[in-house]
Amino acid sequence: MVPPVIVERSMSDQWLSNAYLVADEPGGHGVIIDSGGPSQPLLDAVERLDLTVPYLLLTHHHHDHVAENHVYQERLGVQILAHPLEAENLLDVDRAIEPGEVIELGGLRVDGLHTPGHTAGMLSFRVNDDAVFTGDTLFKGSVGGVRAPGHTTFEDLKASIMDVLMKLPPETVVHPGHTDPTTIAAEWEQNPFIRIWRGLDPEGDDRCSVQGESARLILWGPDYDGGHKAWVRWDDSGRDDIVPGSVVERE
């Protein structure tokens, strides 16, 4: 039986964004995934575990996930890899990684699943079929918004979650871009957005406005920071979006 991968996490107090070290075994190989959390705890773990770490993999280009890229370059000499669309928004990416491209490193097998919505080139990194690092696509009990810089559409986000991530084995551990881990099985059963998409719970129909635009509130859901995410349907277009609860005025 292959042992599970080693996962060390560092989280920013300011942004609640995670950086991860993923390794096969002590004395083996590892990768860094995102750099928004403080780097020193992960650098200490690299030394403690005596790891060779050649890559920093980026889920997407937003500042709270790339803030300490330079530290890993300077301290570990990593190559920084990101989806081509995300690399266009960054100056320090060494090369692009295409969806489906596999990185094999010691006992690690990493492939990038294209999960657009929050950004166009969002990659969720699957490691050894027992863990997935979802960036800002899927959180414990919540989902990513689709009005951030570089976003695509609600339909993309829904497809990324329902047609890609929810097709992974139920026991797969989800390590999101912010706050706590979860599993595919837990989100399938408990995530309120997914429950509506599955037809288990009804859509809401309350009136609201979002920065002056009229809409219906389909779901007032939780967010990773203790606040709320709102799934809204615009009156003028019938189009759906997921926006921060802080911009919604309920009527």
DRENPA-3360 file (N, C-alpha, C; in nm, 2 decimals, always signed):
BEGIN
1 = MVPPVIVE = +0.08/-0.12/+0.00/+0.00/+0.00/+0.00/+0.09/+0.12/+0.00 ~ +0.06/+0.22/-0.09/+0.14/+0.34/-0.10/+0.10/+0.43/+0.01 ~ +0.19/+0.48/+0.09/+0.16/+0.58/+0.20/+0.10/+0.71/+0.14 ~ +0.01/+0.78/+0.22/-0.04/+0.90/+0.17/+0.07/+1.01/+0.17 ~ +0.05/+1.11/+0.08/+0.15/+1.21/+0.07/+0.16/+1.29/+0.20 ~ +0.27/+1.35/+0.22/+0.29/+1.44/+0.33/+0.25/+1.58/+0.29 ~ +0.16/+1.65/+0.37/+0.12/+1.78/+0.34/+0.14/+1.87/+0.46 ~ +0.22/+1.98/+0.44/+0.24/+2.08/+0.54/+0.18/+2.21/+0.49;
9 = RSMSDQWL = +0.11/+2.28/+0.57/+0.03/+2.40/+0.53/+0.08/+2.52/+0.61 ~ +0.09/+2.64/+0.54/+0.11/+2.77/+0.61/+0.00/+2.86/+0.56 ~ -0.06/+2.93/+0.66/-0.17/+3.02/+0.62/-0.15/+3.16/+0.67 ~ -0.18/+3.25/+0.58/-0.16/+3.40/+0.61/-0.27/+3.44/+0.71 ~ -0.23/+3.51/+0.81/-0.32/+3.57/+0.91/-0.41/+3.68/+0.84 ~ -0.35/+3.75/+0.74/-0.42/+3.86/+0.68/-0.52/+3.81/+0.58 ~ -0.48/+3.73/+0.49/-0.57/+3.69/+0.37/-0.63/+3.55/+0.40 ~ -0.59/+3.48/+0.50/-0.63/+3.34/+0.52/-0.60/+3.25/+0.40;
17 = SNAYLVAD = -0.50/+3.29/+0.32/-0.46/+3.21/+0.21/-0.35/+3.11/+0.25 ~ -0.36/+2.99/+0.18/-0.27/+2.88/+0.21/-0.15/+2.87/+0.12 ~ -0.04/+2.83/+0.17/+0.07/+2.78/+0.09/+0.10/+2.64/+0.14 ~ +0.13/+2.55/+0.05/+0.15/+2.41/+0.08/+0.28/+2.35/+0.04 ~ +0.34/+2.26/+0.12/+0.45/+2.18/+0.09/+0.39/+2.04/+0.08 ~ +0.41/+1.97/-0.04/+0.36/+1.83/-0.06/+0.48/+1.75/-0.09 ~ +0.50/+1.64/-0.01/+0.62/+1.55/-0.03/+0.58/+1.41/-0.03 ~ +0.67/+1.33/-0.08/+0.65/+1.18/-0.09/+0.69/+1.11/+0.04;
25 = EPGGHGVI = +0.81/+1.15/+0.10/+0.86/+1.08/+0.22/+0.98/+1.16/+0.27 ~ +1.01/+1.15/+0.39/+1.13/+1.21/+0.45/+1.26/+1.17/+0.36 ~ +1.34/+1.27/+0.33/+1.45/+1.24/+0.25/+1.42/+1.23/+0.10 ~ +1.30/+1.26/+0.06/+1.25/+1.24/-0.08/+1.23/+1.37/-0.15 ~ +1.12/+1.38/-0.22/+1.10/+1.50/-0.31/+0.97/+1.57/-0.27 ~ +0.96/+1.70/-0.30/+0.84/+1.77/-0.27/+0.82/+1.88/-0.37 ~ +0.70/+1.94/-0.36/+0.67/+2.06/-0.44/+0.60/+2.16/-0.35 ~ +0.61/+2.29/-0.38/+0.54/+2.39/-0.31/+0.42/+2.42/-0.40;
33 = IDSGGPSQ = +0.30/+2.44/-0.34/+0.18/+2.48/-0.41/+0.13/+2.61/-0.36 ~ +0.14/+2.72/-0.43/+0.10/+2.85/-0.40/+0.19/+2.91/-0.29 ~ +0.20/+3.04/-0.28/+0.29/+3.10/-0.19/+0.23/+3.22/-0.11 ~ +0.10/+3.22/-0.09/+0.03/+3.32/-0.02/+0.05/+3.32/+0.13 ~ +0.08/+3.20/+0.19/+0.11/+3.19/+0.33/+0.25/+3.22/+0.36 ~ +0.29/+3.24/+0.49/+0.43/+3.27/+0.53/+0.52/+3.15/+0.48 ~ +0.63/+3.19/+0.43/+0.72/+3.09/+0.37/+0.80/+3.02/+0.47 ~ +0.84/+3.08/+0.58/+0.93/+3.02/+0.67/+0.89/+2.88/+0.73;
41 = PLLDAVER = +0.76/+2.87/+0.77/+0.72/+2.73/+0.82/+0.75/+2.62/+0.71 ~ +0.72/+2.65/+0.59/+0.74/+2.55/+0.48/+0.89/+2.53/+0.46 ~ +0.97/+2.64/+0.46/+1.11/+2.62/+0.44/+1.17/+2.54/+0.56 ~ +1.12/+2.56/+0.68/+1.17/+2.48/+0.79/+1.13/+2.33/+0.77 ~ +1.01/+2.31/+0.72/+0.97/+2.17/+0.69/+1.06/+2.10/+0.58 ~ +1.09/+2.18/+0.48/+1.18/+2.13/+0.38/+1.31/+2.08/+0.44 ~ +1.37/+2.16/+0.53/+1.49/+2.13/+0.59/+1.47/+2.01/+0.69 ~ +1.37/+2.01/+0.77/+1.34/+1.91/+0.86/+1.32/+1.77/+0.80;
49 = LDLTVPYL = +1.26/+1.77/+0.68/+1.23/+1.65/+0.61/+1.34/+1.61/+0.51 ~ +1.43/+1.70/+0.49/+1.55/+1.68/+0.40/+1.50/+1.65/+0.26 ~ +1.42/+1.74/+0.21/+1.36/+1.73/+0.08/+1.43/+1.80/-0.03 ~ +1.42/+1.74/-0.15/+1.45/+1.81/-0.28/+1.32/+1.87/-0.34 ~ +1.32/+2.00/-0.35/+1.20/+2.07/-0.39/+1.23/+2.16/-0.52 ~ +1.20/+2.11/-0.64/+1.24/+2.18/-0.76/+1.13/+2.27/-0.81 ~ +1.01/+2.26/-0.77/+0.90/+2.34/-0.83/+0.81/+2.41/-0.73 ~ +0.76/+2.53/-0.77/+0.65/+2.60/-0.71/+0.54/+2.60/-0.81;
57 = LLTHHHHD = +0.43/+2.54/-0.78/+0.31/+2.53/-0.87/+0.21/+2.63/-0.83 ~ +0.16/+2.71/-0.92/+0.06/+2.82/-0.89/-0.08/+2.78/-0.94 ~ -0.18/+2.79/-0.85/-0.31/+2.76/-0.89/-0.37/+2.87/-0.98 ~ -0.33/+3.00/-0.94/-0.37/+3.12/-1.02/-0.29/+3.24/-0.98 ~ -0.31/+3.35/-1.04/-0.22/+3.46/-1.04/-0.25/+3.57/-0.93 ~ -0.36/+3.55/-0.85/-0.39/+3.66/-0.76/-0.29/+3.67/-0.65 ~ -0.27/+3.80/-0.60/-0.16/+3.83/-0.52/-0.15/+3.75/-0.39 ~ -0.27/+3.72/-0.33/-0.27/+3.64/-0.21/-0.23/+3.50/-0.22;
65 = HVAENHVY = -0.20/+3.46/-0.35/-0.15/+3.32/-0.37/-0.01/+3.32/-0.43 ~ +0.05/+3.43/-0.46/+0.18/+3.44/-0.52/+0.28/+3.53/-0.45 ~ +0.24/+3.58/-0.33/+0.31/+3.69/-0.26/+0.45/+3.66/-0.23 ~ +0.48/+3.53/-0.20/+0.62/+3.49/-0.16/+0.69/+3.40/-0.26 ~ +0.65/+3.42/-0.39/+0.72/+3.34/-0.49/+0.87/+3.36/-0.49 ~ +0.91/+3.49/-0.47/+1.05/+3.52/-0.48/+1.13/+3.45/-0.37 ~ +1.07/+3.43/-0.25/+1.14/+3.37/-0.14/+1.18/+3.22/-0.18 ~ +1.09/+3.15/-0.24/+1.12/+3.01/-0.28/+1.22/+3.01/-0.39;
73 = QERLGVQI = +1.21/+3.11/-0.48/+1.32/+3.11/-0.58/+1.46/+3.13/-0.52 ~ +1.46/+3.23/-0.43/+1.59/+3.26/-0.37/+1.65/+3.15/-0.28 ~ +1.56/+3.09/-0.20/+1.60/+2.99/-0.10/+1.61/+2.85/-0.15 ~ +1.53/+2.81/-0.24/+1.53/+2.68/-0.29/+1.56/+2.66/-0.44 ~ +1.57/+2.78/-0.51/+1.60/+2.77/-0.65/+1.49/+2.70/-0.74 ~ +1.36/+2.72/-0.69/+1.25/+2.65/-0.76/+1.23/+2.71/-0.90 ~ +1.17/+2.63/-0.99/+1.11/+2.68/-1.11/+0.96/+2.70/-1.07 ~ +0.91/+2.82/-1.12/+0.77/+2.85/-1.10/+0.69/+2.82/-1.22;
81 = LAHPLEAE = +0.58/+2.74/-1.20/+0.50/+2.69/-1.31/+0.35/+2.74/-1.29 ~ +0.29/+2.78/-1.40/+0.15/+2.82/-1.39/+0.08/+2.79/-1.53 ~ -0.05/+2.79/-1.53/-0.12/+2.78/-1.66/-0.08/+2.90/-1.74 ~ -0.08/+2.88/-1.88/-0.04/+2.99/-1.97/-0.12/+3.12/-1.94 ~ -0.25/+3.11/-1.92/-0.33/+3.23/-1.90/-0.30/+3.30/-1.77 ~ -0.26/+3.22/-1.67/-0.21/+3.29/-1.54/-0.07/+3.34/-1.55 ~ +0.01/+3.27/-1.63/+0.15/+3.32/-1.65/+0.16/+3.46/-1.71 ~ +0.06/+3.49/-1.80/+0.05/+3.62/-1.87/+0.04/+3.73/-1.77;
89 = NLLDVDRA = -0.01/+3.70/-1.65/-0.04/+3.81/-1.55/+0.07/+3.81/-1.44 ~ +0.18/+3.74/-1.46/+0.29/+3.73/-1.37/+0.42/+3.75/-1.44 ~ +0.52/+3.81/-1.36/+0.65/+3.83/-1.42/+0.75/+3.72/-1.39 ~ +0.72/+3.64/-1.29/+0.83/+3.55/-1.24/+0.80/+3.40/-1.27 ~ +0.70/+3.37/-1.36/+0.68/+3.23/-1.40/+0.79/+3.18/-1.50 ~ +0.85/+3.07/-1.47/+0.96/+3.02/-1.55/+0.91/+2.94/-1.67 ~ +0.80/+2.87/-1.65/+0.74/+2.81/-1.77/+0.59/+2.77/-1.74 ~ +0.52/+2.76/-1.85/+0.38/+2.73/-1.84/+0.36/+2.58/-1.82;
97 = IEPGEVIE = +0.25/+2.54/-1.75/+0.21/+2.40/-1.74/+0.07/+2.39/-1.79 ~ +0.06/+2.30/-1.89/-0.07/+2.28/-1.95/-0.16/+2.19/-1.87 ~ -0.29/+2.21/-1.87/-0.38/+2.11/-1.81/-0.35/+1.97/-1.86 ~ -0.35/+1.88/-1.76/-0.32/+1.74/-1.80/-0.18/+1.70/-1.80 ~ -0.09/+1.80/-1.80/+0.05/+1.77/-1.80/+0.09/+1.71/-1.66 ~ +0.16/+1.60/-1.67/+0.20/+1.53/-1.55/+0.34/+1.55/-1.50 ~ +0.36/+1.58/-1.38/+0.49/+1.60/-1.32/+0.51/+1.48/-1.23 ~ +0.62/+1.40/-1.26/+0.65/+1.28/-1.17/+0.78/+1.32/-1.11;
105 = LGGLRVDG = +0.78/+1.30/-0.97/+0.89/+1.35/-0.89/+0.90/+1.26/-0.77 ~ +1.00/+1.16/-0.78/+1.01/+1.06/-0.67/+0.88/+0.99/-0.67 ~ +0.82/+0.98/-0.55/+0.69/+0.91/-0.53/+0.57/+1.00/-0.55 ~ +0.59/+1.12/-0.61/+0.48/+1.21/-0.64/+0.44/+1.21/-0.78 ~ +0.31/+1.21/-0.81/+0.26/+1.23/-0.94/+0.15/+1.34/-0.94 ~ +0.18/+1.45/-1.00/+0.10/+1.57/-0.99/+0.05/+1.60/-1.13 ~ -0.08/+1.63/-1.14/-0.13/+1.68/-1.27/-0.23/+1.79/-1.24 ~ -0.23/+1.88/-1.34/-0.32/+2.00/-1.32/-0.45/+1.98/-1.39;
113 = LHTPGHTA = -0.56/+2.00/-1.31/-0.69/+1.99/-1.37/-0.74/+2.13/-1.39 ~ -0.78/+2.16/-1.51/-0.83/+2.30/-1.55/-0.96/+2.32/-1.49 ~ -0.97/+2.42/-1.40/-1.10/+2.45/-1.32/-1.13/+2.60/-1.33 ~ -1.16/+2.65/-1.45/-1.18/+2.79/-1.46/-1.31/+2.84/-1.39 ~ -1.32/+2.97/-1.38/-1.44/+3.03/-1.32/-1.39/+3.15/-1.24 ~ -1.32/+3.12/-1.12/-1.26/+3.23/-1.04/-1.16/+3.30/-1.13 ~ -1.08/+3.23/-1.20/-0.99/+3.29/-1.31/-0.99/+3.19/-1.43 ~ -0.95/+3.24/-1.54/-0.95/+3.17/-1.66/-0.86/+3.05/-1.67;
121 = GMLSFRVN = -0.74/+3.06/-1.60/-0.64/+2.96/-1.61/-0.63/+2.88/-1.48 ~ -0.73/+2.88/-1.39/-0.72/+2.82/-1.26/-0.68/+2.67/-1.28 ~ -0.58/+2.62/-1.21/-0.55/+2.48/-1.21/-0.57/+2.43/-1.07 ~ -0.64/+2.31/-1.06/-0.64/+2.24/-0.93/-0.54/+2.12/-0.95 ~ -0.45/+2.11/-0.85/-0.34/+2.01/-0.87/-0.38/+1.89/-0.79 ~ -0.39/+1.78/-0.87/-0.42/+1.65/-0.81/-0.29/+1.58/-0.78 ~ -0.27/+1.52/-0.66/-0.15/+1.46/-0.63/-0.18/+1.31/-0.59 ~ -0.12/+1.22/-0.66/-0.12/+1.08/-0.63/-0.27/+1.03/-0.61;
129 = DDAVFTGD = -0.36/+1.09/-0.67/-0.50/+1.04/-0.67/-0.56/+1.04/-0.53 ~ -0.49/+1.10/-0.43/-0.55/+1.10/-0.29/-0.56/+1.24/-0.23 ~ -0.52/+1.34/-0.31/-0.53/+1.48/-0.26/-0.55/+1.57/-0.38 ~ -0.62/+1.68/-0.36/-0.64/+1.78/-0.47/-0.63/+1.92/-0.41 ~ -0.56/+2.01/-0.47/-0.53/+2.14/-0.42/-0.61/+2.24/-0.51 ~ -0.72/+2.29/-0.46/-0.82/+2.35/-0.55/-0.82/+2.50/-0.56 ~ -0.71/+2.57/-0.51/-0.70/+2.71/-0.53/-0.83/+2.78/-0.48 ~ -0.88/+2.87/-0.56/-1.01/+2.94/-0.52/-1.13/+2.89/-0.60;
137 = TLFKGSVG = -1.13/+2.77/-0.63/-1.25/+2.71/-0.70/-1.34/+2.65/-0.60 ~ -1.29/+2.57/-0.50/-1.38/+2.50/-0.41/-1.32/+2.51/-0.27 ~ -1.40/+2.55/-0.17/-1.36/+2.56/-0.03/-1.44/+2.47/+0.05 ~ -1.40/+2.45/+0.18/-1.49/+2.38/+0.27/-1.62/+2.46/+0.29 ~ -1.73/+2.40/+0.24/-1.86/+2.46/+0.26/-1.89/+2.58/+0.17 ~ -1.80/+2.61/+0.08/-1.83/+2.73/-0.01/-1.76/+2.71/-0.14 ~ -1.77/+2.81/-0.23/-1.71/+2.80/-0.36/-1.65/+2.94/-0.40 ~ -1.57/+2.95/-0.50/-1.51/+3.07/-0.54/-1.61/+3.17/-0.61;
145 = GVRAPGHT = -1.57/+3.29/-0.60/-1.65/+3.39/-0.67/-1.61/+3.41/-0.81 ~ -1.70/+3.47/-0.89/-1.67/+3.49/-1.04/-1.68/+3.63/-1.08 ~ -1.63/+3.72/-0.99/-1.61/+3.86/-1.02/-1.47/+3.91/-0.99 ~ -1.38/+3.82/-0.96/-1.24/+3.86/-0.93/-1.17/+3.89/-1.06 ~ -1.05/+3.96/-1.05/-0.97/+3.99/-1.17/-0.94/+3.86/-1.25 ~ -0.97/+3.86/-1.38/-0.94/+3.75/-1.46/-1.05/+3.64/-1.46 ~ -1.16/+3.67/-1.40/-1.27/+3.57/-1.39/-1.32/+3.53/-1.53 ~ -1.40/+3.41/-1.53/-1.47/+3.38/-1.65/-1.62/+3.38/-1.61;
153 = TFEDLKAS = -1.69/+3.27/-1.59/-1.83/+3.27/-1.57/-1.88/+3.18/-1.46 ~ -2.00/+3.20/-1.42/-2.07/+3.11/-1.32/-2.08/+2.97/-1.38 ~ -2.11/+2.96/-1.51/-2.12/+2.83/-1.58/-1.99/+2.76/-1.57 ~ -1.88/+2.83/-1.59/-1.75/+2.77/-1.59/-1.72/+2.71/-1.45 ~ -1.75/+2.79/-1.35/-1.72/+2.75/-1.21/-1.81/+2.63/-1.17 ~ -1.93/+2.63/-1.21/-2.02/+2.52/-1.18/-1.97/+2.39/-1.25 ~ -1.93/+2.40/-1.37/-1.87/+2.29/-1.45/-1.74/+2.24/-1.39 ~ -1.66/+2.33/-1.34/-1.53/+2.29/-1.28/-1.55/+2.21/-1.16;
161 = IMDVLMKL = -1.66/+2.25/-1.08/-1.68/+2.18/-0.95/-1.76/+2.05/-0.98 ~ -1.87/+2.06/-1.05/-1.96/+1.94/-1.07/-1.90/+1.84/-1.17 ~ -1.84/+1.88/-1.27/-1.79/+1.79/-1.38/-1.65/+1.75/-1.37 ~ -1.57/+1.82/-1.29/-1.43/+1.79/-1.27/-1.40/+1.74/-1.12 ~ -1.42/+1.83/-1.03/-1.38/+1.80/-0.89/-1.47/+1.70/-0.83 ~ -1.60/+1.71/-0.85/-1.69/+1.61/-0.79/-1.68/+1.47/-0.85 ~ -1.61/+1.46/-0.96/-1.59/+1.33/-1.03/-1.47/+1.25/-0.97 ~ -1.40/+1.32/-0.88/-1.28/+1.26/-0.81/-1.33/+1.16/-0.71;
169 = PPETVVHP = -1.25/+1.06/-0.67/-1.30/+0.97/-0.56/-1.34/+1.04/-0.44 ~ -1.45/+0.99/-0.38/-1.51/+1.06/-0.26/-1.41/+1.08/-0.15 ~ -1.31/+0.99/-0.13/-1.22/+1.00/-0.02/-1.11/+1.10/-0.05 ~ -1.10/+1.16/-0.17/-1.00/+1.26/-0.20/-1.00/+1.37/-0.10 ~ -0.89/+1.41/-0.05/-0.88/+1.52/+0.05/-0.86/+1.65/-0.04 ~ -0.94/+1.75/+0.00/-0.94/+1.88/-0.07/-0.87/+1.97/+0.01 ~ -0.76/+2.03/-0.04/-0.68/+2.13/+0.02/-0.71/+2.26/-0.05 ~ -0.79/+2.35/+0.00/-0.83/+2.47/-0.07/-0.73/+2.59/-0.06;
177 = GHTDPTTI = -0.75/+2.69/-0.14/-0.66/+2.81/-0.14/-0.68/+2.89/-0.01 ~ -0.78/+2.87/+0.06/-0.81/+2.94/+0.19/-0.86/+2.85/+0.30 ~ -0.81/+2.86/+0.41/-0.86/+2.80/+0.54/-0.85/+2.64/+0.52 ~ -0.95/+2.57/+0.58/-0.94/+2.44/+0.62/-0.96/+2.33/+0.51 ~ -0.90/+2.21/+0.53/-0.92/+2.10/+0.43/-1.06/+2.04/+0.45 ~ -1.10/+1.96/+0.35/-1.23/+1.89/+0.35/-1.21/+1.77/+0.26 ~ -1.31/+1.70/+0.22/-1.31/+1.59/+0.13/-1.41/+1.61/+0.02 ~ -1.39/+1.54/-0.09/-1.49/+1.54/-0.20/-1.63/+1.49/-0.14;
185 = AAEWEQNP = -1.62/+1.38/-0.06/-1.75/+1.33/-0.01/-1.82/+1.43/+0.08 ~ -1.75/+1.50/+0.17/-1.81/+1.60/+0.26/-1.88/+1.71/+0.18 ~ -1.81/+1.76/+0.07/-1.86/+1.87/-0.01/-1.98/+1.82/-0.09 ~ -1.98/+1.70/-0.14/-2.09/+1.65/-0.21/-2.21/+1.64/-0.13 ~ -2.20/+1.61/+0.00/-2.32/+1.60/+0.08/-2.36/+1.73/+0.15 ~ -2.26/+1.82/+0.18/-2.29/+1.93/+0.28/-2.27/+2.07/+0.21 ~ -2.20/+2.08/+0.11/-2.18/+2.21/+0.05/-2.31/+2.27/-0.01 ~ -2.36/+2.38/+0.04/-2.49/+2.43/+0.00/-2.51/+2.46/-0.15;
193 = FIRIWRGL = -2.40/+2.51/-0.21/-2.40/+2.53/-0.35/-2.42/+2.40/-0.43 ~ -2.34/+2.30/-0.39/-2.35/+2.17/-0.46/-2.48/+2.11/-0.44 ~ -2.54/+2.12/-0.32/-2.67/+2.06/-0.29/-2.78/+2.12/-0.38 ~ -2.77/+2.25/-0.41/-2.87/+2.30/-0.50/-2.84/+2.25/-0.64 ~ -2.71/+2.25/-0.68/-2.68/+2.20/-0.82/-2.72/+2.06/-0.83 ~ -2.72/+1.98/-0.73/-2.77/+1.84/-0.73/-2.92/+1.83/-0.73 ~ -2.99/+1.94/-0.71/-3.13/+1.93/-0.70/-3.19/+1.89/-0.56 ~ -3.10/+1.88/-0.46/-3.14/+1.84/-0.33/-3.21/+1.95/-0.25;
201 = DPEGDDRC = -3.17/+2.07/-0.27/-3.23/+2.18/-0.20/-3.28/+2.28/-0.30 ~ -3.38/+2.36/-0.26/-3.44/+2.45/-0.36/-3.36/+2.58/-0.37 ~ -3.38/+2.65/-0.48/-3.32/+2.78/-0.50/-3.40/+2.88/-0.41 ~ -3.33/+2.99/-0.36/-3.40/+3.10/-0.30/-3.46/+3.19/-0.40 ~ -3.54/+3.29/-0.35/-3.60/+3.38/-0.45/-3.62/+3.52/-0.38 ~ -3.54/+3.55/-0.28/-3.55/+3.68/-0.21/-3.49/+3.79/-0.31 ~ -3.54/+3.91/-0.29/-3.49/+4.03/-0.37/-3.37/+4.08/-0.30 ~ -3.28/+4.14/-0.39/-3.16/+4.20/-0.34/-3.10/+4.30/-0.44;
209 = SVQGESAR = -3.00/+4.37/-0.40/-2.93/+4.46/-0.50/-2.78/+4.44/-0.47 ~ -2.71/+4.44/-0.58/-2.56/+4.42/-0.57/-2.50/+4.54/-0.64 ~ -2.44/+4.63/-0.56/-2.38/+4.76/-0.61/-2.47/+4.83/-0.71 ~ -2.60/+4.84/-0.67/-2.70/+4.91/-0.75/-2.77/+4.83/-0.86 ~ -2.73/+4.70/-0.88/-2.80/+4.62/-0.98/-2.90/+4.53/-0.91 ~ -3.02/+4.52/-0.96/-3.12/+4.44/-0.90/-3.11/+4.29/-0.94 ~ -3.13/+4.21/-0.84/-3.12/+4.07/-0.86/-3.20/+3.99/-0.76 ~ -3.21/+3.86/-0.79/-3.27/+3.76/-0.69/-3.16/+3.68/-0.62;
217 = LILWGPDY = -3.18/+3.66/-0.50/-3.08/+3.59/-0.41/-3.11/+3.44/-0.42 ~ -3.04/+3.37/-0.49/-3.06/+3.22/-0.51/-3.01/+3.15/-0.38 ~ -2.89/+3.19/-0.33/-2.84/+3.13/-0.21/-2.75/+3.23/-0.13 ~ -2.78/+3.24/-0.01/-2.69/+3.32/+0.09/-2.61/+3.22/+0.16 ~ -2.49/+3.19/+0.11/-2.41/+3.08/+0.16/-2.30/+3.12/+0.24 ~ -2.23/+3.03/+0.31/-2.12/+3.06/+0.39/-1.99/+3.09/+0.31 ~ -1.90/+3.16/+0.36/-1.77/+3.17/+0.30/-1.66/+3.13/+0.39 ~ -1.54/+3.11/+0.34/-1.43/+3.06/+0.42/-1.38/+3.15/+0.53;
225 = DGGHKAWV = -1.41/+3.28/+0.52/-1.37/+3.37/+0.62/-1.47/+3.40/+0.73 ~ -1.57/+3.32/+0.74/-1.68/+3.34/+0.83/-1.79/+3.43/+0.79 ~ -1.77/+3.50/+0.67/-1.87/+3.58/+0.61/-1.96/+3.50/+0.52 ~ -2.00/+3.56/+0.41/-2.10/+3.50/+0.32/-2.06/+3.51/+0.17 ~ -2.10/+3.42/+0.09/-2.10/+3.43/-0.05/-2.24/+3.43/-0.10 ~ -2.27/+3.50/-0.20/-2.41/+3.51/-0.25/-2.41/+3.47/-0.40 ~ -2.50/+3.38/-0.42/-2.53/+3.33/-0.56/-2.65/+3.42/-0.60 ~ -2.64/+3.50/-0.70/-2.74/+3.59/-0.74/-2.78/+3.57/-0.89;
233 = RWDDSGRD = -2.90/+3.61/-0.92/-2.95/+3.60/-1.06/-2.99/+3.74/-1.10 ~ -2.93/+3.80/-1.20/-2.95/+3.94/-1.24/-3.09/+3.96/-1.30 ~ -3.16/+4.06/-1.27/-3.29/+4.09/-1.33/-3.28/+4.12/-1.47 ~ -3.18/+4.19/-1.51/-3.17/+4.24/-1.65/-3.14/+4.14/-1.75 ~ -3.06/+4.04/-1.71/-3.01/+3.94/-1.80/-3.05/+3.80/-1.77 ~ -3.09/+3.77/-1.65/-3.12/+3.63/-1.61/-2.99/+3.55/-1.58 ~ -2.88/+3.62/-1.59/-2.75/+3.55/-1.58/-2.72/+3.54/-1.43 ~ -2.64/+3.43/-1.39/-2.61/+3.40/-1.26/-2.46/+3.45/-1.23;
241 = DIVPGSVV = -2.44/+3.48/-1.10/-2.30/+3.52/-1.06/-2.29/+3.47/-0.91 ~ -2.17/+3.46/-0.87/-2.14/+3.44/-0.73/-2.05/+3.55/-0.68 ~ -2.09/+3.63/-0.58/-2.03/+3.75/-0.54/-2.01/+3.75/-0.39 ~ -1.92/+3.83/-0.34/-1.91/+3.84/-0.19/-2.03/+3.89/-0.13 ~ -2.06/+3.84/-0.01/-2.18/+3.88/+0.06/-2.18/+4.03/+0.10 ~ -2.05/+4.08/+0.11/-2.04/+4.22/+0.16/-2.09/+4.32/+0.06 ~ -2.11/+4.28/-0.07/-2.16/+4.37/-0.17/-2.31/+4.36/-0.20 ~ -2.38/+4.27/-0.12/-2.52/+4.25/-0.14/-2.60/+4.32/-0.03;
249 = ERE = -2.71/+4.39/-0.08/-2.80/+4.45/+0.01/-2.93/+4.37/-0.01 ~ -2.98/+4.30/+0.10/-3.10/+4.22/+0.10/-3.22/+4.31/+0.12 ~ -3.33/+4.29/+0.04/-3.45/+4.37/+0.05/-3.56/+4.30/+0.13;
% end
